[in-house]
Amino acid sequence: MDPLYFIVADQEDWKTRGLLAVYLEAGLDDEDDRIGVGRCGFDMADTWGVNFSVANEDWMDLKEAEQHEWGGDNPYEEDEKTKDDGVE
């Protein structure tokens, strides 16, 4: 997998509630030091790491899937609290 991508089981029922995906290089273009955190299904978590490694998918693809599947925030709307601290 990608050495900058981690999967975290943050809830006891992770099979139905999903896993946290942490990507240490989630920035776009000039934001390479941005850390991203998103939720994905356990059946897709390892696939995302592989896709990052081969540049098949990017962080925004995961955030779009998170919004659709898990009710996450819209990845294209800038959040005031994240604008200053660099956390997504």
C-alpha positions as CSV (number, residue, x, y, z in Angstrom):
1,M,0.0,0.0,0.0
2,D,0.9,3.7,0.0
3,P,3.3,4.6,2.9
4,L,1.3,7.8,3.4
5,Y,-2.1,6.2,3.8
6,F,-3.4,4.6,7.0
7,I,-6.7,2.8,7.9
8,V,-8.1,3.2,11.4
9,A,-10.9,1.3,13.0
10,D,-12.3,4.0,15.2
11,Q,-15.6,2.3,16.1
12,E,-16.4,-1.1,17.5
13,D,-18.9,-1.9,14.7
14,W,-16.4,-0.9,11.9
15,K,-17.9,-3.4,9.4
16,T,-21.1,-1.5,9.2
17,R,-20.0,2.0,10.3
18,G,-16.9,2.1,8.1
19,L,-13.2,2.9,8.8
20,L,-11.3,6.1,8.9
21,A,-8.9,6.7,6.0
22,V,-6.0,9.0,6.8
23,Y,-3.8,10.3,4.0
24,L,-0.8,12.3,4.8
25,E,-0.5,13.9,1.4
26,A,-4.1,14.9,0.6
27,G,-3.2,18.4,-0.6
28,L,-3.9,19.5,-4.1
29,D,-1.1,21.1,-6.2
30,D,0.7,23.5,-3.8
31,E,-0.9,22.0,-0.6
32,D,1.2,18.8,-0.4
33,D,1.5,18.9,3.3
34,R,-2.3,18.7,3.9
35,I,-3.5,15.7,6.0
36,G,-6.9,14.3,5.0
37,V,-9.3,12.2,7.0
38,G,-12.3,10.5,5.6
39,R,-14.6,7.5,6.1
40,C,-14.9,4.6,3.8
41,G,-16.3,1.0,3.8
42,F,-14.0,-1.7,5.1
43,D,-14.4,-3.5,1.8
44,M,-12.8,-0.5,0.0
45,A,-10.2,0.7,2.5
46,D,-7.3,-1.2,1.1
47,T,-8.3,-0.5,-2.5
48,W,-7.9,3.3,-1.8
49,G,-4.4,2.8,-0.6
50,V,-3.4,0.9,-3.7
51,N,-5.2,3.5,-5.9
52,F,-3.1,6.3,-4.3
53,S,0.1,4.4,-4.9
54,V,-0.5,4.0,-8.6
55,A,-2.2,7.4,-9.0
56,N,-5.4,5.8,-10.2
57,E,-7.5,7.9,-7.8
58,D,-6.9,10.9,-5.6
59,W,-8.0,12.2,-2.3
60,M,-11.0,14.1,-3.7
61,D,-12.4,10.9,-5.2
62,L,-12.4,9.4,-1.6
63,K,-14.1,12.6,-0.2
64,E,-16.8,12.4,-2.9
65,A,-17.4,8.8,-2.1
66,E,-17.5,9.6,1.6
67,Q,-20.1,12.3,1.0
68,H,-22.3,10.0,-1.1
69,E,-22.0,6.8,1.0
70,W,-21.5,8.1,4.6
71,G,-23.0,11.6,4.6
72,G,-19.7,13.4,4.8
73,D,-19.2,17.1,4.0
74,N,-19.1,18.4,0.5
75,P,-15.4,18.3,-0.4
76,Y,-15.7,21.3,-2.6
77,E,-17.0,23.7,0.1
78,E,-14.3,25.3,2.1
79,D,-14.8,25.0,5.8
80,E,-13.8,28.0,7.9
81,K,-12.4,25.9,10.7
82,T,-10.2,23.9,8.3
83,K,-9.0,26.9,6.3
84,D,-6.7,28.1,9.1
85,D,-5.4,24.8,10.6
86,G,-4.7,22.8,7.5
87,V,-6.8,19.8,8.5
88,E,-9.4,18.4,6.2
